[in-house]
Each structure stands twice: as C-alpha cells, then as structure tokens.
Amino acid sequence: MAGSFSVTPWKVEGKIDYEVLEKNFGITPISDALLKRIEKHAGELHFMLRRKIFLAHREMEWLLDQYEKGNKFYLYTGRAPSGDMTLGHLIPFLMTKWLQDKFGADLYIQIPDEEKFLAKKDITDIEKMKSIAYENILDIIALGFDPKKTKIFLDTEYAGVLYKQACRVAKRITFSTAKDALGLTNESNIGWIFYTSMQAVPAFLKSVEEGRNVPCLIPLAVDQDVHFRLARDVIGKLGYYKPAILHAQFLPSLSGEAKMSSSSGKDTIYLTDKPDVVEKKVGRALTGQQATAELQKKHGGNPDKCMVCQYYRFLFEPDDGKLEKIFERERDGTMLAGEHKKELSDRINEFLEEHRIKKERARDKLEQFLVKG
C-alpha cells in the first residue's frame, strides 16, 4: 500500500501515483538518454516509449551495453489466463512484438495456467484454465510474432523443462521473504508460494539451454515486478545474468479507474466484445468535458482526464501529430462527447474485427509456436 493506492500481482486499487510507485519498487524512470540509445539501435521509438507508457526499467543500460558488445538479448513475457483477454493485456505484448522485430530477438512466452487456479478460491477447475489459456495463446499469436523466433508454453505442459530449474530458485527464497513481498498469509496455499519460482525460470532458461550467459529483457505491466524483485538476486547467485525489465503503466478503465480490470466487465473492453457492446461501454466512458455542450464549446475540456483521449494515447493513435489534434479538439471545445465516443468506438471495433480474423488464421499456426516437455 502506498498512500491511497495498492499494487500487487493480483490486485490494483486506487489512483496510482507512478512516481511514488517507482520509488517504492526501486525501479528507474526511463530517461531521454536511454530513449536515444534505444532509438539508435531500433531506428525509431515505439510510441509507447515516446509517451512514457513504458515508464521505468531495471538494467536497460546494462542490456544495451551487452547488445553493443555483440551479446544479443532474448525476450520473455507472459499471460496468466483467467478469462478473455482485454485491450489492457495487449500493451506488454505489443511492445514485445516491436522489440522482436527491431532487434531480431528470440522470445519465450510463458502461459502459467496454474497461477489463477492457485491464487483464486473461486477457480476450482485447472483443466478449464488450460482451455482458456489456448484461446489466449491464439490472441497472442494473432499479434504477429515470428514463429521461427517464438516459443510459447503452458506451465503444466512444460513442467518437465521448468520444474528442475524452479527448484533451484525455490531453495533460495525463504517463506518469510515470499510472504512479505507477495502479501501472502499463513492461510495461503503452498502452490501460490511456489509460483514465483516457476515464473523466474524463463528469465534464465536460454542461458541454461545454450550453456552460456544470454541477456534477457522482460516487458511487463508494473504490477508483475514483485516476482522478479524476489527472483533477480537468486538468478544472479545461480550464476546467470539478472533479467532487465521494462515496466508499463496500466491502461485505465473506461470509468477512469487506475487499471482496466478483467473482473469489471462494464468498464473493460474484451477482445471478444461485439460492436454494439463496445459502443455501449465507450458510451459510458468518463470524459474530461464540461457538464453541457454549451459549456464545452465555451470552455473546452481536459484530455488528461478524458478516457477517450487516453485510449487514443495508449493504443489507438500512434501518430503523435494526430494525437495532439485529438487532444486539441478536446481542449478548445470543438469536440463534443457523443462524436468523440463514436469515433473511438469505430476505431476499437475496426481493430477488434481485424484481430478476430487474425485469431482464426492463428489456429492453423498454433503448433508452430507451442513447445511441450
């Protein structure tokens, strides 16, 4: 808990002060100098980096030092399935896709189909988690990852590879450390306590497989950082490089809450939402506009408080010039809420329709990505 907000791997509450969060987590804000280094090697900057949607990091300077020495990094990210994916879940994957394209990096995507089964009392069927996981995997493949450079695995299906390495991690993390860091209690089941050790493995697995130290970069939402705070020192003690990390802000809910939550359907856009559902949800979105159209035309609104503007900033307008025009129309009062919401609904529905087509095509590619062991 920090002030009026709380961030854990399983729950995010309150209005997040990211500067306070950075200090509490001990992560470093992304500087302009670091952005220039990334741009030098990538040839450009992803708009999520330009806009500080990815706002902090661990060890990125070191990772680029290694890259400049010819020691290429690999990527690792993941998704703990519990239901349909949301727009917010896409943010780390879209950054990971860009990094793979720009740096030619190999990628491990972990699907911990056991995590939510262990962490949530209302989930009692682990086989159902597996079926949900496979739908999530299709959503991930649909984003366009390179099958020649990408391995996707479910924990329950890849345990033969992961478990031995997870035991090496687990032996070096005490119960009291995990309990304090993860907010666990004496009533927390032992599987939940062990989970961090499984999540740590892909951060050094390529080094194990290749018999040499290979740098690893993990793009993630900032709530997942705690797992790697626990694991990074252990990974170093095992003789492997500590992973570098890029931390993303949360896509806010349409109501203006700090994070789009998969458990709050009315304020969340799922990748499975139909066009009329999207229109209804966006129609209820919080805006930064005045109470009446007359006042909005006279005084203008605040794009920083407007979720419609923020969804363009986070996902739906990569062009900075076009984004500024959207913001300006909000500020000067020429954009009224109804028109504003209609344009965003159309943009989201266009994206979701294209995504559904790509997801269906991904079914034929599934075996190109999946690894088991």
MOVENUR-V47862 format. One record per helix or strand of 3 or more residues. SS is the DSSP state (A for helix, B for strand). FROM is the first residue (numbers start at 1). TO is the last residue. If there is no record, write none. Layout:
BEGIN
SS:FROM:TO ; SS:FROM:TO
END
This chain:
BEGIN
B:5:7 ; A:18:25 ; A:32:42 ; A:47:50 ; B:54:58 ; A:60:68 ; B:74:78 ; A:90:103 ; B:107:111 ; A:115:119 ; A:126:141 ; B:150:154 ; A:159:170 ; A:175:182 ; A:190:210 ; B:216:221 ; A:222:237 ; B:244:248 ; A:265:267 ; A:275:283 ; A:293:299 ; A:307:316 ; A:320:331 ; A:337:369
END
